[in-house]
Every structure is written in C-alpha cells, then in structure tokens.
Amino acid sequence: MKLKDLFEYAVKSLKDSKIENPQLEAIILIQEFLKIPKHKIFTQPDLEITDYQNFLDALEERVKRKPLSYIVKKKEFFGLEFYVDKGVLIPRPETEILVEKVLESLKTKENPIGLEVGVGSGCISISLLHNKKDLKMVALDISEKALQITKINAEKFNVLDRITLKNFDIMKDELESLGIEYVDFVVSNPPYIPEKDYENLQEEVKHEPKEALIAGKVGTEFYEKIVGRLKSLLKEDGFFAFEIGIGQSEQIKNILERNGFKKVKIYKDLASIDRVVIAFKI
C-alpha cells in the first residue's frame, strides 16, 4: 500500500472516531510504527509500504479511544520524554506548573529532601531531581507497577541513586514504616475527582487507573489525609505543594490553614484556573 493511502485511511478513521487532531495523530503513528519521518508523508506519498500491520493494530487501539501515550509508550513532560504505560496516570502540561513552583521554592535550599505521595510515572520527582542536582526524593505509591515504571524512568535520566521508592498507602499504612525523620517538602498530585464525576470523564481518561483519579465522595479526601498525617514530617521552614482540581482552591486552602499553614499561595494554569497550591509552615 502507498504511504499516502495509509495516511489518508488513518486520518479518516481517527476523524470518524471524533479524535481531536486526526492529522497530527496519524503522523505520530506513522513515525512510531512505520519508522518513517514526517516529511516523507508529503515528499514521498507514493512510497510503497509492505509491512504495516503493527501500524494498523495501533490505529485500531486509538480508534477505540485508548490514549495515544499508552500506545506509543511515552509522553513528554518538563522537557523530558517519559516512558508511560497502562497503570500510571499520563503526565499533563498543567502538572509542569507544580514542578516549576517547587523548584522556585527550593532555590535557596541546599541538599533538600522531598517526599512525593503518589509517584505514578515518576514525572514530578524525576523532573525535580533532574533540575536540582543536590535534591533527594522519597517517592510513595500504592501500585507496584507505578513504582516499576518510575524506576525505569529514574534509570533513564540517571537519578536512581537519589530517589527511594516505597510501596505505601497514605490512607492507612503506618508512617513509622517509612523510616523518615524530616523532609523539606511534600509534593503530590493526588486523586481529586469526586466519585459522581467519573462517568462524565473523557473515554481516554477512563483508560487511566481509577485509583489515581477518584478521591471519594467529595474530592478533597486525599488532601485532608496527606496534610493531617505528614505535617509532622515537615521541617520548620518546610512546605506542601499540591496540584488541585477545578474549584477546589478554597477548600484546600482551608484544610491547610486549619492545620496551621498560614502562608498559602495559589497559582493558576494557562487557562486561568487555580491549579497549584504551595503552603509553608512559617
């Protein structure tokens, strides 16, 4: 089959499935599964392709609304290309703001130690480690698969010697089992979607791990637990850093203030939605 025919078939299939950027995604699938650079689609449209079954299989998965990142097994985040697979949340651009604000808050800190709750693919911890060479991280997750994927990414970016991975459930496991005395900050992009909103999520999002998305009836359950349980681990000048859901900023601010955090800052994303909260003990 000619390259242009494969491209046109892919674009039509994706468009019929209501995929937002069918041309772009068709190009990505061709590059990934046919190993043909983008320019050849337009400069050599009559190129004969004989081995294209893997491409068609991948296209069929995407047509069924499996996220593109799970199909190509990668996602760019904070200038780094992370390995991702089913079982971890796909890194999102909004979360880059969280990384940026944590790095700003650590500017004058020497040899800090951070704790991440819900490490997933490792995109937050590893981006922090990659950009601050004297930082060490302890990263927690209830999923062994998530910890395995984080380990792969930590090895890829040469930070495995500065990250400690632990299987831990913040909702019920004993803090003593962590073996941590004090940390300079706690960072988390926890589940924050209320149970009632799950059915209204995009089909692609429903392919992602439900336990990484759904918090409970209210949506703020994990923030309550993280702040309540981990504030005792923070140093005097330590801070919490959270990504938050739409309309949750006041609730999260109240949780932090009730727990003695008076210096609370809220940062917006590119859509002017409150997205990140940083709160200092003093």
C-alpha positions in Angstrom: 0.0 0.0 0.0 1.2 3.5 -0.7 2.2 5.8 2.1 -0.4 8.5 1.2 -3.2 5.8 1.3 -2.2 4.7 4.8 -2.1 8.3 5.9 -5.5 9.2 4.5 -7.0 6.0 5.9 -5.6 6.8 9.3 -6.8 10.4 9.2 -10.4 9.3 8.2 -10.5 6.6 10.9 -9.4 9.0 13.6 -11.7 11.7 12.4 -14.7 9.3 12.3 -13.9 8.4 16.0 -14.0 12.1 17.0 -10.3 12.3 17.7 -9.4 16.0 18.1 -6.2 16.2 16.0 -6.5 13.3 13.4 -3.8 14.5 11.1 -1.2 15.0 13.8 -2.0 11.7 15.5 -1.8 9.9 12.1 1.6 11.4 11.6 2.7 10.3 15.1 1.5 6.7 14.5 3.3 6.6 11.1 6.5 7.8 12.6 6.3 5.4 15.6 5.1 2.2 13.9 6.3 2.5 10.3 9.6 4.3 11.3 9.0 6.8 8.5 9.9 10.5 9.2 7.1 13.1 8.9 8.5 14.8 5.8 8.3 11.7 3.7 4.5 11.6 4.1 4.4 14.8 2.0 7.6 14.4 -0.2 7.2 10.7 -1.0 3.5 10.0 -0.9 3.8 7.1 -3.4 6.3 5.2 -1.3 5.2 1.6 -1.2 4.8 0.1 2.3 4.7 -3.6 2.6 4.9 -4.2 6.4 2.2 -2.1 8.1 0.2 -4.5 10.3 1.7 -3.0 13.5 0.6 0.4 12.3 -3.0 -0.8 11.7 -3.1 -2.5 15.1 -2.0 0.7 16.8 -4.5 2.7 14.8 -7.3 0.3 15.8 -6.4 0.8 19.5 -6.5 4.6 19.1 -9.9 4.4 17.3 -11.2 2.6 20.4 -10.0 5.7 22.4 -7.0 4.1 24.1 -4.8 7.1 24.9 -2.1 7.8 22.4 0.6 7.9 25.1 -0.2 4.4 26.1 0.0 3.2 22.5 3.4 4.8 21.8 4.6 4.2 25.4 5.9 7.7 26.0 4.9 11.3 27.0 6.9 14.5 27.0 6.9 16.3 30.4 9.1 19.3 31.6 11.4 18.8 28.6 12.0 15.1 29.3 10.5 12.1 27.4 9.0 9.7 30.0 8.1 6.0 29.5 4.4 5.5 30.3 2.1 2.5 30.2 -1.3 1.5 31.3 -1.3 1.6 35.1 0.0 5.1 35.6 -1.5 8.5 35.1 -0.4 10.1 31.8 1.7 13.3 32.6 -0.2 16.5 31.8 1.0 20.0 31.0 -0.7 21.6 34.0 1.4 19.5 36.3 4.5 21.2 34.9 3.4 24.3 36.9 3.7 22.2 40.1 7.2 21.2 39.3 8.1 24.8 38.4 6.8 26.2 41.6 8.5 23.6 43.8 11.8 24.3 42.0 11.3 28.1 42.7 10.6 27.3 46.4 13.8 25.3 46.6 16.1 27.9 45.1 17.9 28.7 48.3 17.7 25.3 49.8 20.9 23.2 50.0 20.7 19.4 49.9 16.9 19.2 50.4 14.9 16.1 50.9 11.4 15.8 49.4 8.6 13.4 49.7 6.1 12.6 46.9 2.8 11.0 47.6 1.6 9.0 44.5 4.6 9.0 42.3 2.9 7.3 39.2 5.3 7.5 36.2 7.8 9.5 38.3 7.4 12.6 36.2 7.2 15.0 39.2 10.0 13.6 41.3 12.3 12.9 38.4 11.8 16.3 36.8 12.7 17.8 40.2 15.8 15.6 40.6 16.9 16.3 37.0 16.8 20.1 37.6 18.1 20.2 41.2 21.3 18.1 41.5 21.6 18.2 45.3 18.0 17.1 45.8 17.0 13.7 47.2 13.4 12.3 46.9 11.4 9.6 48.7 8.5 8.6 46.4 5.4 6.6 47.6 2.8 4.7 45.6 0.2 2.0 46.4 0.9 0.5 42.9 3.9 -1.8 42.4 3.5 -1.2 38.6 3.8 2.6 39.2 7.0 2.0 41.2 8.4 -0.2 38.5 7.7 2.4 35.8 9.2 5.2 38.0 12.3 3.0 38.4 12.7 2.7 34.6 12.4 6.5 34.2 14.8 7.2 37.0 17.4 4.9 35.4 16.8 6.6 32.0 17.6 10.0 33.5 20.4 8.9 35.8 18.7 9.8 39.1 18.0 6.4 40.6 20.7 6.9 43.2 18.8 9.9 44.6 15.3 8.5 44.7 13.9 6.0 47.3 10.8 4.2 46.1 8.3 2.8 48.7 5.1 0.9 48.4 2.8 2.9 50.7 -0.9 3.7 51.2 -1.2 7.2 52.7 -4.8 6.4 53.7 -3.9 3.6 56.1 -0.3 2.5 56.3 1.8 3.4 59.4 4.1 6.4 59.0 6.8 4.7 61.0 7.3 2.1 58.2 8.7 4.9 56.0 11.7 5.4 58.2 11.8 9.1 57.6 12.6 11.7 60.2 12.1 15.1 58.5 11.7 16.4 54.9 11.9 19.8 53.4 8.7 19.5 51.4 5.8 17.2 50.5 4.6 17.3 46.9 1.6 15.5 45.4 -0.8 15.4 42.5 -3.3 13.2 44.3 -6.6 11.8 43.2 -9.1 14.7 43.3 -12.1 13.9 41.2 -15.3 13.2 43.2 -16.9 9.7 42.6 -20.0 11.3 41.0 -18.0 12.9 38.2 -16.3 9.7 36.9 -19.0 8.8 34.3 -18.6 12.2 32.7 -14.9 11.9 32.1 -13.5 11.5 28.5 -13.3 8.0 27.3 -9.5 8.2 27.1 -9.3 9.2 30.8 -11.3 6.1 31.8 -8.4 4.0 30.4 -6.2 5.5 33.2 -6.0 4.0 36.7 -9.2 4.9 38.5 -7.3 4.9 41.9 -5.1 7.7 40.5 -8.2 9.8 39.6 -11.0 9.3 42.0 -10.7 10.6 45.6 -14.0 9.8 47.2 -17.4 11.4 47.5 -16.0 15.0 48.0 -12.8 15.0 46.1 -10.6 16.5 48.8 -10.2 13.3 50.9 -6.5 12.8 50.0 -5.5 16.4 50.8 -7.1 16.0 54.2 -5.2 12.8 54.9 -1.8 14.0 53.4 -1.8 17.3 55.4 -3.1 15.7 58.6 -0.6 12.8 58.6 2.5 14.3 57.0 2.7 17.8 58.6 4.7 16.3 61.5 7.4 15.2 59.0 8.0 18.8 57.6 10.9 20.8 58.9 10.0 24.2 60.4 10.5 26.0 57.1 9.0 23.1 55.1 6.1 23.3 52.7 3.3 21.3 51.0 2.9 21.6 47.2 -0.2 20.3 45.6 -1.9 20.1 42.2 -5.6 20.7 42.7 -8.9 20.2 40.7 -11.1 22.9 39.3 -13.0 24.8 42.0 -11.0 23.2 44.9 -8.6 26.0 45.8 -10.6 27.5 48.7 -11.3 24.0 50.2 -7.6 23.1 50.0 -6.6 26.4 51.5 -9.0 25.9 54.4 -7.6 22.4 55.0 -4.0 23.8 55.2 -5.0 26.8 57.4 -6.8 24.5 59.8 -3.6 22.6 60.1 -1.5 25.7 60.9 -0.3 26.7 57.5 -0.8 30.5 57.2 1.4 31.2 54.2 -0.7 29.7 51.4 -0.1 30.7 47.7 -2.4 29.7 44.8 -1.1 29.6 41.2 -3.2 29.5 38.0 -2.6 27.4 34.9 -2.7 28.8 31.3 -6.5 28.6 31.3 -6.5 30.9 34.4 -7.8 28.0 36.5 -6.4 27.7 40.1 -4.1 24.7 39.7 -1.3 24.7 42.2 -1.1 25.4 46.0 2.1 25.9 47.9 1.8 26.3 51.7 4.6 27.0 54.2 4.6 26.2 57.9 6.0 29.7 58.7 
